[in-house]
């Protein structure tokens, strides 16, 4: 990975948006909702006040407006603080 998050930040690869509904209706790009789950691909080292709980490879849920979007090598990622992550599974 060419980017290393600092302090308590994590780099997340968002999951792909749904292409079809359960009934088979195709959703156009303009109507797709931003996915709220993804996979952690890089983590910072934490801070003295907050230990880093997340690890690379964790599947996580995050808030709708969490993080900052960035693009690396044609792929979209989000970088956010560990506290913006709501849950891991």
Long-range contacts (C-beta under 8 A, 24 or more apart in sequence): 1-41, 1-42, 2-72, 2-73, 3-42, 3-72, 3-79, 4-42, 4-44, 5-42, 5-43, 5-44, 5-79, 6-44, 6-45, 7-44, 7-45, 7-46, 7-47, 8-44, 8-46, 8-47, 8-50, 8-52, 8-81, 8-82, 8-83, 9-43, 9-44, 9-79, 9-80, 9-81, 9-82, 10-40, 10-42, 10-43, 10-44, 10-54, 10-60, 10-79, 10-80, 10-81, 10-82, 10-85, 11-40, 11-41, 11-42, 11-43, 11-77, 11-78, 11-79, 12-38, 12-39, 12-40, 12-41, 12-60, 12-62, 12-67, 12-77, 12-78, 12-79, 12-80, 12-85, 13-38, 13-39, 13-41, 13-75, 13-76, 13-77, 14-38, 14-76, 14-77, 14-78, 15-39, 34-64, 36-61, 36-62, 36-63, 36-64, 37-61, 37-62, 38-62, 38-78, 41-77, 50-82, 50-83, 52-82, 53-82, 53-88, 54-82, 54-85, 54-88, 58-88, 59-88, 59-89, 60-85, 60-86, 60-87, 60-88, 60-89, 61-85, 61-86, 61-87, 61-88, 61-89, 62-86
